[in-house]
Amino acid sequence: MRIALAQAVADPTLLKPGQREASLENYRRHLLAADPQGRYAIAALVWLPHQASPVHAHQTWCGYAVIDGALSETVFEWDDTQDCAMATRSQARTRGAVSFVRGGRGSIHRLGNSSDAPAVSLHVYGVPGAHIGTHVNDVVRAAPALV
């Protein structure tokens, strides 16, 4: 999957202009393709400046790559004693970066665009296309950030 994602994001014709359209309310997901047997769905996510996902695990496996711009990924660990996710590290994901996570609370993260320019990422999820909005993210409670 890592090789396929890296090859896909290297193609400047991968997305049509309409698949790069953003939303002012939240990052926008464009379904690009779905396996007819329901094994996976592929989507482009468009992130305006300072938009971010909630802190979440995945109900399924997920691979993603950054097509344009840069994203910041914060990784969390689940703390049973606090019953919440605790941030452990953040890292920049620039154009061409590829990542893969398995489903479950062993891979909790938050993606966001902390820059002043739009960003676009390509995601592959192990769900049918019709379930991409409901069966991917497992939103979890995160501990308040320490200042």
ChimeraX commands (.cxc) that place a marker at each C-alpha (Angstrom):
marker #1 position 0.00,0.00,0.00 radius 0.5
marker #1 position 2.86,2.39,0.80 radius 0.5
marker #1 position 4.28,1.98,-2.70 radius 0.5
marker #1 position 0.88,2.46,-4.36 radius 0.5
marker #1 position 0.18,5.62,-2.32 radius 0.5
marker #1 position 3.61,7.06,-3.10 radius 0.5
marker #1 position 3.09,6.42,-6.82 radius 0.5
marker #1 position -0.42,7.89,-6.75 radius 0.5
marker #1 position 0.61,11.16,-5.10 radius 0.5
marker #1 position 3.44,11.59,-7.59 radius 0.5
marker #1 position 0.85,11.82,-10.41 radius 0.5
marker #1 position -0.05,15.52,-10.94 radius 0.5
marker #1 position -3.24,14.50,-12.79 radius 0.5
marker #1 position -4.56,12.31,-9.96 radius 0.5
marker #1 position -7.30,14.72,-8.87 radius 0.5
marker #1 position -9.78,16.70,-10.94 radius 0.5
marker #1 position -10.41,20.33,-9.88 radius 0.5
marker #1 position -13.71,19.40,-8.22 radius 0.5
marker #1 position -11.90,16.84,-6.06 radius 0.5
marker #1 position -9.78,19.66,-4.62 radius 0.5
marker #1 position -12.76,21.70,-3.41 radius 0.5
marker #1 position -12.68,22.61,0.26 radius 0.5
marker #1 position -15.32,23.34,2.88 radius 0.5
marker #1 position -15.20,26.29,5.26 radius 0.5
marker #1 position -16.70,24.24,8.11 radius 0.5
marker #1 position -14.32,21.27,8.26 radius 0.5
marker #1 position -11.91,19.28,6.14 radius 0.5
marker #1 position -13.72,17.89,3.11 radius 0.5
marker #1 position -13.68,14.27,1.99 radius 0.5
marker #1 position -14.15,13.38,-1.70 radius 0.5
marker #1 position -14.81,9.70,-2.45 radius 0.5
marker #1 position -12.63,8.84,-5.46 radius 0.5
marker #1 position -13.14,5.09,-5.81 radius 0.5
marker #1 position -14.61,2.13,-3.96 radius 0.5
marker #1 position -14.07,-1.57,-4.37 radius 0.5
marker #1 position -17.28,-3.20,-5.68 radius 0.5
marker #1 position -16.81,-5.99,-3.11 radius 0.5
marker #1 position -16.59,-3.46,-0.25 radius 0.5
marker #1 position -12.97,-4.16,0.72 radius 0.5
marker #1 position -11.73,-0.56,0.51 radius 0.5
marker #1 position -12.58,3.02,-0.38 radius 0.5
marker #1 position -10.24,5.77,-1.60 radius 0.5
marker #1 position -10.80,9.42,-0.76 radius 0.5
marker #1 position -9.11,12.78,-1.17 radius 0.5
marker #1 position -9.27,15.01,1.91 radius 0.5
marker #1 position -8.95,18.76,1.45 radius 0.5
marker #1 position -7.78,20.75,4.47 radius 0.5
marker #1 position -8.04,24.52,4.65 radius 0.5
marker #1 position -5.59,26.31,6.95 radius 0.5
marker #1 position -6.04,25.35,10.61 radius 0.5
marker #1 position -8.62,22.61,9.97 radius 0.5
marker #1 position -8.09,19.33,11.81 radius 0.5
marker #1 position -9.68,15.99,12.46 radius 0.5
marker #1 position -10.90,15.07,15.91 radius 0.5
marker #1 position -8.63,12.87,18.00 radius 0.5
marker #1 position -9.52,9.41,16.78 radius 0.5
marker #1 position -8.60,5.78,16.35 radius 0.5
marker #1 position -9.78,3.86,13.31 radius 0.5
marker #1 position -12.42,1.17,13.15 radius 0.5
marker #1 position -10.45,-0.22,10.19 radius 0.5
marker #1 position -6.99,-0.02,8.67 radius 0.5
marker #1 position -6.05,3.22,6.93 radius 0.5
marker #1 position -3.23,4.40,4.73 radius 0.5
marker #1 position -2.69,7.99,3.68 radius 0.5
marker #1 position -0.27,10.20,1.79 radius 0.5
marker #1 position 0.09,13.97,1.51 radius 0.5
marker #1 position -0.52,15.20,-2.05 radius 0.5
marker #1 position -0.10,18.95,-1.54 radius 0.5
marker #1 position 0.87,21.17,1.35 radius 0.5
marker #1 position 1.70,19.86,4.79 radius 0.5
marker #1 position -0.18,18.22,7.62 radius 0.5
marker #1 position 0.73,17.82,11.25 radius 0.5
marker #1 position 0.06,14.45,12.87 radius 0.5
marker #1 position -0.19,14.14,16.63 radius 0.5
marker #1 position 0.05,10.59,17.96 radius 0.5
marker #1 position -1.71,9.57,21.18 radius 0.5
marker #1 position -1.66,6.59,23.53 radius 0.5
marker #1 position -4.75,5.33,25.33 radius 0.5
marker #1 position -4.50,5.71,29.10 radius 0.5
marker #1 position -6.84,3.25,30.85 radius 0.5
marker #1 position -6.41,4.94,34.24 radius 0.5
marker #1 position -7.51,8.33,32.86 radius 0.5
marker #1 position -9.96,6.80,30.33 radius 0.5
marker #1 position -8.65,9.11,27.61 radius 0.5
marker #1 position -5.96,9.52,24.98 radius 0.5
marker #1 position -2.68,11.22,25.93 radius 0.5
marker #1 position -0.58,13.03,23.29 radius 0.5
marker #1 position 2.89,11.51,22.91 radius 0.5
marker #1 position 4.44,13.26,19.90 radius 0.5
marker #1 position 3.72,15.38,16.83 radius 0.5
marker #1 position 5.39,15.29,13.45 radius 0.5
marker #1 position 5.13,17.17,10.20 radius 0.5
marker #1 position 3.85,15.26,7.18 radius 0.5
marker #1 position 4.95,17.08,4.05 radius 0.5
marker #1 position 4.19,16.42,0.38 radius 0.5
marker #1 position 4.87,12.78,-0.45 radius 0.5
marker #1 position 4.79,11.52,3.16 radius 0.5
marker #1 position 3.03,8.16,3.51 radius 0.5
marker #1 position 1.64,6.58,6.68 radius 0.5
marker #1 position -0.33,3.44,7.56 radius 0.5
marker #1 position -2.22,2.49,10.73 radius 0.5
marker #1 position -4.15,-0.56,11.83 radius 0.5
marker #1 position -7.61,-0.37,13.28 radius 0.5
marker #1 position -8.10,-0.10,17.02 radius 0.5
marker #1 position -7.08,2.13,19.89 radius 0.5
marker #1 position -3.42,1.17,19.48 radius 0.5
marker #1 position -3.20,3.80,16.71 radius 0.5
marker #1 position -4.82,7.01,17.94 radius 0.5
marker #1 position -3.98,10.23,16.14 radius 0.5
marker #1 position -5.12,13.63,14.97 radius 0.5
marker #1 position -4.33,15.10,11.55 radius 0.5
marker #1 position -4.49,18.78,10.87 radius 0.5
marker #1 position -3.30,21.60,8.68 radius 0.5
marker #1 position -1.40,24.01,10.90 radius 0.5
marker #1 position -0.15,26.07,7.97 radius 0.5
marker #1 position -1.61,29.10,6.22 radius 0.5
marker #1 position -2.02,27.25,2.90 radius 0.5
marker #1 position -4.47,24.51,1.85 radius 0.5
marker #1 position -3.37,20.87,2.00 radius 0.5
marker #1 position -4.65,17.74,0.25 radius 0.5
marker #1 position -4.18,14.12,1.28 radius 0.5
marker #1 position -5.11,10.76,-0.24 radius 0.5
marker #1 position -6.61,8.10,2.09 radius 0.5
marker #1 position -7.41,4.42,1.63 radius 0.5
marker #1 position -9.74,2.84,4.19 radius 0.5
marker #1 position -10.80,-0.78,4.66 radius 0.5
marker #1 position -14.54,-0.05,4.37 radius 0.5
marker #1 position -17.15,0.00,1.61 radius 0.5
marker #1 position -17.52,3.39,-0.05 radius 0.5
marker #1 position -21.00,3.89,1.42 radius 0.5
marker #1 position -19.54,3.58,4.95 radius 0.5
marker #1 position -16.67,6.02,4.60 radius 0.5
marker #1 position -18.43,8.69,6.67 radius 0.5
marker #1 position -19.64,6.37,9.43 radius 0.5
marker #1 position -17.34,3.35,9.82 radius 0.5
marker #1 position -13.84,4.85,9.71 radius 0.5
marker #1 position -13.18,7.10,12.71 radius 0.5
marker #1 position -13.56,6.07,16.33 radius 0.5
marker #1 position -13.53,9.50,18.00 radius 0.5
marker #1 position -11.98,9.32,21.47 radius 0.5
marker #1 position -11.68,11.66,24.42 radius 0.5
marker #1 position -8.27,13.29,24.74 radius 0.5
marker #1 position -6.64,14.66,27.86 radius 0.5
marker #1 position -6.53,18.46,27.95 radius 0.5
marker #1 position -3.31,19.84,26.50 radius 0.5
marker #1 position -0.81,20.99,29.07 radius 0.5
marker #1 position 0.22,24.61,28.68 radius 0.5
marker link #1:1,2 radius 0.2
marker link #1:2,3 radius 0.2
marker link #1:3,4 radius 0.2
marker link #1:4,5 radius 0.2
marker link #1:5,6 radius 0.2
marker link #1:6,7 radius 0.2
marker link #1:7,8 radius 0.2
marker link #1:8,9 radius 0.2
marker link #1:9,10 radius 0.2
marker link #1:10,11 radius 0.2
marker link #1:11,12 radius 0.2
marker link #1:12,13 radius 0.2
marker link #1:13,14 radius 0.2
marker link #1:14,15 radius 0.2
marker link #1:15,16 radius 0.2
marker link #1:16,17 radius 0.2
marker link #1:17,18 radius 0.2
marker link #1:18,19 radius 0.2
marker link #1:19,20 radius 0.2
marker link #1:20,21 radius 0.2
marker link #1:21,22 radius 0.2
marker link #1:22,23 radius 0.2
marker link #1:23,24 radius 0.2
marker link #1:24,25 radius 0.2
marker link #1:25,26 radius 0.2
marker link #1:26,27 radius 0.2
marker link #1:27,28 radius 0.2
marker link #1:28,29 radius 0.2
marker link #1:29,30 radius 0.2
marker link #1:30,31 radius 0.2
marker link #1:31,32 radius 0.2
marker link #1:32,33 radius 0.2
marker link #1:33,34 radius 0.2
marker link #1:34,35 radius 0.2
marker link #1:35,36 radius 0.2
marker link #1:36,37 radius 0.2
marker link #1:37,38 radius 0.2
marker link #1:38,39 radius 0.2
marker link #1:39,40 radius 0.2
marker link #1:40,41 radius 0.2
marker link #1:41,42 radius 0.2
marker link #1:42,43 radius 0.2
marker link #1:43,44 radius 0.2
marker link #1:44,45 radius 0.2
marker link #1:45,46 radius 0.2
marker link #1:46,47 radius 0.2
marker link #1:47,48 radius 0.2
marker link #1:48,49 radius 0.2
marker link #1:49,50 radius 0.2
marker link #1:50,51 radius 0.2
marker link #1:51,52 radius 0.2
marker link #1:52,53 radius 0.2
marker link #1:53,54 radius 0.2
marker link #1:54,55 radius 0.2
marker link #1:55,56 radius 0.2
marker link #1:56,57 radius 0.2
marker link #1:57,58 radius 0.2
marker link #1:58,59 radius 0.2
marker link #1:59,60 radius 0.2
marker link #1:60,61 radius 0.2
marker link #1:61,62 radius 0.2
marker link #1:62,63 radius 0.2
marker link #1:63,64 radius 0.2
marker link #1:64,65 radius 0.2
marker link #1:65,66 radius 0.2
marker link #1:66,67 radius 0.2
marker link #1:67,68 radius 0.2
marker link #1:68,69 radius 0.2
marker link #1:69,70 radius 0.2
marker link #1:70,71 radius 0.2
marker link #1:71,72 radius 0.2
marker link #1:72,73 radius 0.2
marker link #1:73,74 radius 0.2
marker link #1:74,75 radius 0.2
marker link #1:75,76 radius 0.2
marker link #1:76,77 radius 0.2
marker link #1:77,78 radius 0.2
marker link #1:78,79 radius 0.2
marker link #1:79,80 radius 0.2
marker link #1:80,81 radius 0.2
marker link #1:81,82 radius 0.2
marker link #1:82,83 radius 0.2
marker link #1:83,84 radius 0.2
marker link #1:84,85 radius 0.2
marker link #1:85,86 radius 0.2
marker link #1:86,87 radius 0.2
marker link #1:87,88 radius 0.2
marker link #1:88,89 radius 0.2
marker link #1:89,90 radius 0.2
marker link #1:90,91 radius 0.2
marker link #1:91,92 radius 0.2
marker link #1:92,93 radius 0.2
marker link #1:93,94 radius 0.2
marker link #1:94,95 radius 0.2
marker link #1:95,96 radius 0.2
marker link #1:96,97 radius 0.2
marker link #1:97,98 radius 0.2
marker link #1:98,99 radius 0.2
marker link #1:99,100 radius 0.2
marker link #1:100,101 radius 0.2
marker link #1:101,102 radius 0.2
marker link #1:102,103 radius 0.2
marker link #1:103,104 radius 0.2
marker link #1:104,105 radius 0.2
marker link #1:105,106 radius 0.2
marker link #1:106,107 radius 0.2
marker link #1:107,108 radius 0.2
marker link #1:108,109 radius 0.2
marker link #1:109,110 radius 0.2
marker link #1:110,111 radius 0.2
marker link #1:111,112 radius 0.2
marker link #1:112,113 radius 0.2
marker link #1:113,114 radius 0.2
marker link #1:114,115 radius 0.2
marker link #1:115,116 radius 0.2
marker link #1:116,117 radius 0.2
marker link #1:117,118 radius 0.2
marker link #1:118,119 radius 0.2
marker link #1:119,120 radius 0.2
marker link #1:120,121 radius 0.2
marker link #1:121,122 radius 0.2
marker link #1:122,123 radius 0.2
marker link #1:123,124 radius 0.2
marker link #1:124,125 radius 0.2
marker link #1:125,126 radius 0.2
marker link #1:126,127 radius 0.2
marker link #1:127,128 radius 0.2
marker link #1:128,129 radius 0.2
marker link #1:129,130 radius 0.2
marker link #1:130,131 radius 0.2
marker link #1:131,132 radius 0.2
marker link #1:132,133 radius 0.2
marker link #1:133,134 radius 0.2
marker link #1:134,135 radius 0.2
marker link #1:135,136 radius 0.2
marker link #1:136,137 radius 0.2
marker link #1:137,138 radius 0.2
marker link #1:138,139 radius 0.2
marker link #1:139,140 radius 0.2
marker link #1:140,141 radius 0.2
marker link #1:141,142 radius 0.2
marker link #1:142,143 radius 0.2
marker link #1:143,144 radius 0.2
marker link #1:144,145 radius 0.2
marker link #1:145,146 radius 0.2
marker link #1:146,147 radius 0.2
view
